[in-house]
Each structure stands twice: as structure tokens, then as C-alpha cells.
């Protein structure tokens, strides 16, 4: 399985993904620049991504906790999700996401 991630600089990466892993973990473990400060506990918004519109209907609906955390993020859009709340599955093979502004490790340190 794979996911396609466009980083904050606009560079597209194709990453191998394992079923059951959080999308945030996959992005972090491949070394892309994502803060992911809370490690997947849905306690921050530093793993915020914009999901390609083609994939939105394949994701589980956003819950209140995730929506509350997104209220603290920069550049929130209709396609915004926390990548820690997206679990990799066969249905998401080929998922396309873009790392949102403010999710760089450097940006968070400076903020």
C-alpha cells in the first residue's frame, strides 16, 4: 500500500504504508517534516493535512474531538483532517494528502 504526501515545499512523496498504522506515523517514520507533537493522541493539531477531494468520501467521518483540535490549526479547510486520526487500510491505498502550513517542526518551534 502507498500514500502520496505533498510536503510544505510542494514536493510530492510516495510512501509505502502498512495497514493499521496512522497516516501521521507513516509520514513521520519516512522522515518527512511533520511535528506530530502529541504522537497520535488527538491532543494537538500539528499533524494537520489537507486530503485530496477524491479521497474525502473514503474516510470515516470527523469526530467532535478531532474537529475541536482542528479549530486550533492554521489554514483549516473543508478537506482538513488530523493525520493521526486516519488509519491506513486497503480502502485508503493511494491516499493523497498535503501537509498543512504550520506543521513543520521548525515552524512550531518558532511559533
Protein Blocks (a to p, Z undefined) as FASTA:
>chain_A
ZZddddfkopacdddddehiafklmmmmnopacfklnoonopacklcccddfklmmmpcc
ddfklmmmmmmpghiafkbccfklpccdfklgoiacdddehiafklmmmZZ
